Amino acid sequence: MRVLIAGAGISGLAAARGLVAAGHEVVVLESADAPRLGGGAITLWCNGTAILGDLGVDLEGTGQRLSTLSLRTARGRRVAEIDLELLTTRFGSAPRVIPRGSLISLLAGGLPEGAVRFGAQVEDLEADRDGVRVRTRAGTEYEADLLIGADGVRSRVRTLVLGDGPAATTGAAIWQGLTRAPFDPGPTTTLMIGRQGDFGFMGAGDGLMQWFFELSWSPDDPPHDKPVEMLRRRYADWGPLARRVLDSLSDGDVELFPHTRHRVPRRWGDGRCVLLGDAAHGMPPVGAHGTNQALEDVAALTDCLRAAPDPATVVDAYSARRRRRAALASTVASNMLAVSGPRSLMQSEPLMRLNGTTPPRLATLGFARLLRALSDRI
């Protein structure tokens, strides 16, 4: 089968790996002129690393393997600790933090030479019973049996196929970066929660640390010329860990990414065109489920295509298999934390202290159940 994939991000390249391994002829159309290797680091839970292993991607020695997820108040008091090593034993795959550029390079390294065409932004498409034809902004035309839209929250393919626009902003944003670690976080990913948002950090291998600050945000907000100064002011009364990270930063280290969320559609495509990843279910990064859900899409779509005698019949089976879990992940990511309003009261220091500390075994069991509810793989 001839397959076109729009987007050479993690989901598009992972889909290409799976389909090439299944014997399909794959071309990836990427709008950028070169590989996009920025964007900080990615947290992969047990399902994400398991699926990458199924695709033949060797993660050993890349990034940082995680052993613990620690949840704390804004002042640093521990309220829950999740034993990720126990989940590694249970699910057979270890969670890991990997720089996005490293994962992109690993995925692309397993593709045939010339499989990715850069500077090829999808402009228009036509599909009928015989195939799909794509025209790029540069005027180049491609033909295939199936088109996969993996072109992110501003997906052109989604707009052309479903007729709706890009993902909507949610009222929050993440300020994040990947820099030299000001201290050794070890194999622990730490999330600190307060009324105005949250702060998290984790090692990403090779002396690097991924860190993030999530706050309320509106497209109408004026841009911050000095974001580090703003963050130091907003997080002034947080614990020493937040201050140590902020003291190590300069303005050039910080990138702003508004939270967005897509309506998860009933059908993830039409005819010979399907969607996956952020193009299908863009969600806030809270809980780090977006990339893991995109990899779940890849595994499900590859499996559905294996069973489909005609690619035009795959949309319904693929949509039915993925819609419920992706919608659940989107709901969890959108409601796990509050950055404003009455719900944020539950994240205040006094109330979090009043609720006490969740026993580690109970916290680990709850997180394991969540991962299983969101995955077909584990």
C-alpha positions in Angstrom: 0.0 0.0 0.0 1.2 3.5 -0.8 0.8 5.8 2.3 1.4 9.6 2.6 2.0 11.0 6.1 1.6 14.7 6.7 4.0 15.7 9.5 7.5 14.5 10.5 7.0 14.9 14.3 7.0 12.1 16.7 3.7 10.6 15.7 4.3 10.9 12.0 7.7 9.3 12.1 6.5 6.6 14.5 3.6 5.8 12.1 6.1 5.7 9.2 8.3 3.2 11.2 5.4 0.9 11.9 4.0 1.0 8.3 7.4 0.5 6.7 7.9 -2.5 8.9 4.5 -3.8 7.8 5.7 -3.6 4.2 4.0 -0.4 3.0 5.5 2.2 0.8 5.6 5.4 2.9 6.4 9.1 2.1 6.4 11.7 4.9 5.6 15.3 3.9 7.1 17.8 6.4 6.4 21.5 6.0 9.7 22.6 7.7 12.9 22.7 5.6 14.8 20.5 8.1 14.1 18.1 11.0 12.5 19.9 13.9 14.6 18.9 16.8 13.6 21.5 19.5 10.8 21.5 21.9 12.3 20.3 25.2 12.0 16.8 26.5 9.2 14.2 26.3 7.9 12.0 29.2 7.1 8.5 28.0 5.1 6.4 30.4 5.1 2.6 30.3 2.7 2.3 27.3 4.8 4.8 25.2 8.1 3.1 25.7 6.5 -0.3 25.1 5.1 0.8 21.8 8.4 2.3 20.7 10.0 -1.0 21.6 7.5 -2.7 19.4 8.5 -0.4 16.6 12.2 -1.4 17.0 13.3 1.9 18.7 16.0 1.2 21.2 15.8 3.8 24.0 18.5 2.3 26.2 21.2 4.9 26.9 19.0 7.8 25.8 17.5 10.3 28.2 16.7 9.4 31.8 14.9 6.3 33.1 12.4 7.2 35.8 11.9 5.3 39.1 9.7 7.7 41.0 6.9 10.3 40.5 6.8 12.7 43.4 3.8 15.0 44.0 4.4 17.9 46.4 2.8 21.1 47.5 4.1 24.5 46.4 6.2 24.7 49.6 7.7 21.3 48.9 5.7 19.0 51.2 5.3 15.5 49.8 1.7 14.5 49.3 2.1 11.4 47.1 4.9 9.2 45.7 4.4 6.8 42.9 6.7 3.8 42.5 7.5 3.7 38.8 9.9 0.8 39.2 7.0 -1.3 40.4 5.1 -0.3 37.3 8.1 -1.2 35.1 8.0 -4.7 36.6 4.3 -5.0 36.2 4.0 -3.6 32.6 7.4 -4.8 31.3 8.5 -1.4 30.1 10.2 1.5 31.9 9.0 5.2 31.8 11.7 7.5 30.5 12.3 11.2 29.8 13.9 11.8 26.4 14.8 15.1 24.6 12.4 15.5 21.8 15.2 16.0 19.3 16.8 12.7 20.3 13.6 10.8 19.9 13.0 12.4 16.5 16.5 11.3 15.4 16.0 7.7 16.6 12.7 7.4 14.8 14.0 8.9 11.5 17.1 6.8 11.7 15.0 3.7 11.0 13.4 4.9 7.8 14.5 4.4 4.2 16.6 7.2 2.7 14.4 9.8 1.1 11.3 8.8 3.0 10.9 12.3 4.5 10.3 15.2 2.1 11.1 18.5 3.7 9.6 21.8 2.6 6.4 20.0 1.6 3.4 21.6 3.4 0.1 20.1 2.5 -2.1 22.7 0.7 -5.0 20.7 -0.7 -6.2 17.2 -1.2 -8.7 15.1 -3.2 -9.8 11.6 -2.3 -12.1 9.2 -4.1 -12.6 5.4 -4.3 -9.3 4.9 -6.2 -6.9 6.9 -3.9 -5.9 10.3 -2.5 -4.0 13.1 -4.2 -2.2 15.7 -2.2 -0.8 19.0 -3.5 1.8 20.9 -1.5 2.1 24.7 -1.2 5.1 24.5 -3.6 2.9 22.8 -6.2 4.2 19.3 -6.0 1.6 16.5 -6.2 1.7 13.1 -4.6 -0.7 10.1 -5.0 -1.3 7.3 -2.5 -3.8 4.8 -1.3 -4.1 6.4 2.2 -3.2 9.8 3.7 -2.4 10.1 7.5 -2.7 13.6 9.0 -0.1 13.8 11.8 0.5 17.5 11.4 -0.3 18.7 14.9 -2.8 20.9 16.6 -2.9 23.3 13.6 -3.5 20.4 11.3 -4.2 21.4 7.7 -5.3 17.8 7.0 -7.9 17.9 9.8 -9.2 21.2 8.4 -9.5 19.7 4.9 -11.0 16.4 6.0 -13.3 17.4 8.9 -13.9 21.0 8.1 -13.0 22.4 11.5 -10.1 24.6 12.6 -7.1 24.3 14.9 -7.3 23.4 18.5 -8.7 26.0 20.9 -6.7 27.6 23.7 -7.8 26.6 27.2 -6.8 29.6 29.3 -3.5 28.3 30.5 0.1 28.0 29.1 3.3 26.3 29.9 6.6 28.1 30.2 9.3 25.4 29.7 12.8 24.6 28.7 15.6 22.0 28.6 18.8 23.3 30.2 21.8 22.2 32.1 20.6 20.9 35.5 21.3 23.2 38.4 21.2 20.1 40.7 20.9 16.4 40.1 17.2 15.4 40.1 18.1 11.7 39.9 15.5 9.3 38.4 12.6 11.2 40.0 10.1 13.4 38.2 8.7 16.0 40.6 5.5 17.9 40.3 4.7 20.7 42.7 1.1 22.0 42.8 -0.1 25.4 44.0 -3.1 27.6 43.6 -1.9 29.5 40.5 -0.6 26.5 38.7 2.2 24.0 39.0 6.0 23.6 38.6 7.7 20.4 37.6 11.2 19.1 36.7 13.0 15.9 35.8 16.3 14.8 34.5 16.6 14.2 30.7 20.0 12.5 30.5 23.5 14.0 29.8 23.2 16.5 32.6 20.1 18.1 31.3 16.9 19.0 33.1 13.4 19.5 31.7 11.4 22.0 33.7 8.1 23.7 33.3 5.8 26.3 34.9 2.1 26.3 34.1 0.0 29.5 34.6 -3.2 31.1 33.5 -2.8 32.7 30.1 -4.9 34.4 27.4 -4.1 35.2 23.8 -4.8 38.9 24.7 -2.1 38.9 27.4 0.8 41.2 26.4 4.0 39.4 25.6 6.6 39.1 28.4 9.9 40.6 27.4 11.5 39.3 30.6 9.8 35.9 31.3 12.2 34.8 33.9 11.6 37.9 36.0 7.9 37.3 35.7 8.2 33.7 36.8 10.4 34.6 39.7 7.8 37.1 40.9 4.9 34.6 40.4 6.8 31.8 42.2 8.5 33.9 44.9 6.8 32.1 47.8 7.3 28.6 46.4 9.9 26.2 47.9 13.7 26.3 47.4 13.6 23.8 44.4 11.6 26.3 42.3 14.0 29.1 43.3 17.0 27.0 42.4 15.7 26.3 38.9 14.6 29.9 38.3 18.0 31.3 39.5 19.7 29.1 36.9 17.7 30.5 33.9 18.1 33.3 31.5 15.3 34.7 29.3 16.6 32.8 26.2 16.0 29.5 28.0 12.2 29.9 28.3 9.7 29.0 25.7 5.9 29.7 25.9 3.5 27.0 24.7 -0.2 27.8 25.2 -2.4 24.9 26.3 -4.8 23.8 23.5 -7.5 21.2 23.3 -9.3 19.7 20.3 -12.8 18.3 20.2 -12.2 14.6 19.9 -14.2 13.7 16.8 -16.5 10.7 16.5 -14.8 9.7 13.2 -11.0 10.3 12.9 -11.1 10.9 9.2 -13.1 10.2 6.1 -12.6 7.8 3.2 -8.9 7.4 2.6 -7.8 10.1 5.0 -7.2 9.5 8.8 -5.8 11.5 11.7 -3.6 10.7 14.5 -1.8 12.4 17.4 -2.4 16.1 18.1 -4.3 16.4 14.8 -6.9 14.1 16.2 -6.9 14.9 19.9 -4.7 17.9 20.8 -4.7 18.1 24.6 -3.0 20.1 27.4 0.4 18.7 28.4 -0.7 18.1 32.0 0.1 14.6 33.0 2.2 14.1 29.8 -0.3 11.9 28.0 -0.3 13.6 24.6 2.7 11.8 23.1 1.8 8.6 24.7 -1.7 8.7 23.2 -0.2 9.5 19.8 1.9 6.4 20.0 -1.3 4.5 21.0 -2.8 5.8 17.8 0.1 4.6 15.8 -0.1 1.1 17.2 -3.9 0.9 16.7 -3.8 2.3 13.1 -1.0 -0.1 12.1 -3.0 -3.0 13.5 -6.3 -1.9 11.9 -4.5 -1.5 8.5 -3.2 -5.0 8.9 -6.7 -6.3 9.1 -8.3 -4.1 6.5 -8.5 -5.4 3.0 -9.2 -1.9 1.7 -7.7 1.3 3.3 -11.0 3.1 2.7 -12.6 0.8 5.3 -10.1 1.6 8.1 -11.5 4.8 9.4 -14.5 3.4 11.3 -12.5 0.5 13.0 -9.6 2.8 13.9 -11.9 5.5 15.3 -14.0 3.1 17.4 -10.8 1.6 18.8 -9.2 4.9 19.8 -11.9 7.4 20.5 -12.9 6.5 24.0 -9.4 6.3 25.5 -8.2 9.4 23.7 -11.2 11.3 25.0 -10.5 10.1 28.5 -6.9 11.2 28.3 -8.0 14.6 27.0 -10.5 15.0 29.9 -7.8 13.9 32.5 -5.3 16.4 31.0 -7.8 19.2 31.0 -9.1 18.7 34.5 -6.2 17.4 36.5 -5.0 20.8 37.6 -6.6 24.3 37.8 -4.7 27.6 37.3 -7.6 29.9 38.3 -11.1 29.8 39.6 -12.8 28.0 42.6 -11.3 24.6 41.7 -7.8 26.0 42.4 -8.7 26.3 46.1 -8.3 22.5 46.4 -4.6 23.1 45.4 -3.9 25.6 48.2 -1.2 24.7 50.7 -3.5 24.4 53.7 -6.0 22.1 51.9 -3.3 19.9 50.4 -1.7 19.6 53.8 -5.1 18.9 55.4 -5.7 16.0 52.9 -2.4 14.5 54.2 -0.1 12.1 52.4 -1.4 9.3 50.2 0.2 6.0 51.0 2.8 5.1 48.2 1.2 1.8 47.5 -2.3 3.4 47.0 -0.8 6.2 44.8 1.0 3.7 42.7 -2.0 1.5 42.3 -4.1 4.5 41.2 -1.6 5.6 38.6 -1.3 2.1 37.3 -5.1 1.9 36.8 -5.0 5.2 35.0 -2.3 4.1 32.6 -4.2 0.9 31.9 -7.4 2.8 31.3 -5.6 4.9 28.7 -3.8 2.1 26.9 -4.5 -0.9 24.6 -0.8 -1.9 25.0 -0.3 -2.5 28.7 
